[in-house]
Amino acid sequence: MIQFAAPILVVSALPQTIKLYQRKSSEDISIITYFLTWIGIGLILTEAEGGVFIANLSSFIMVTINLYLIIYYRVEAVRNTGKSY
């Protein structure tokens, strides 16, 4: 079953990544949720081996991309409009 985990985790994060990129906005997304997920997956990676490591690494990469986009678009919004979060 573990061979299905990595693709499912990557696919589950993809819609949010696409939405962030298309809208160029992250105002309706909880950065705390993504940050806590990022920390949790990072902690799992410290102990994981084999397929579990690969599955969580792929998820970690997707969450990292989403976190980057959330922070990037929030900084851009503050620069362009002065709106703070």
BELNORTA-V361171 format. One record per backbone hydrogen bond with DSSP energy under -0.5 kcal/mol. NH is the residue of the N-H (numbers start at 1). CO is the residue of the C=O. Records with the same first field share a line. If there is no record, write none. Layout:
# BELNORTA-V361171
NH=CO / CO
This chain:
# BELNORTA-V361171
4=1
5=1 / 2
6=2
8=4
9=5
10=6
11=7
12=8
13=9 / 10
14=10
15=11
17=13
18=14
19=15
20=16
21=17
22=18
23=19
24=20
25=20
29=26
31=29
34=30
35=31
36=32
37=33
38=34
39=35
40=36
41=37
42=38
43=39
44=40
45=41
46=42 / 43
47=43 / 44
48=44
52=49
53=49
54=50
55=51
56=52
57=53
58=54
59=55
60=56
61=57
62=58
63=59
64=60
65=61
66=62
67=63
68=64
69=65
70=66
71=67
72=68
73=69
74=70
75=71
76=72
77=73
78=74
79=75
80=76
81=77
82=77 / 78
83=77
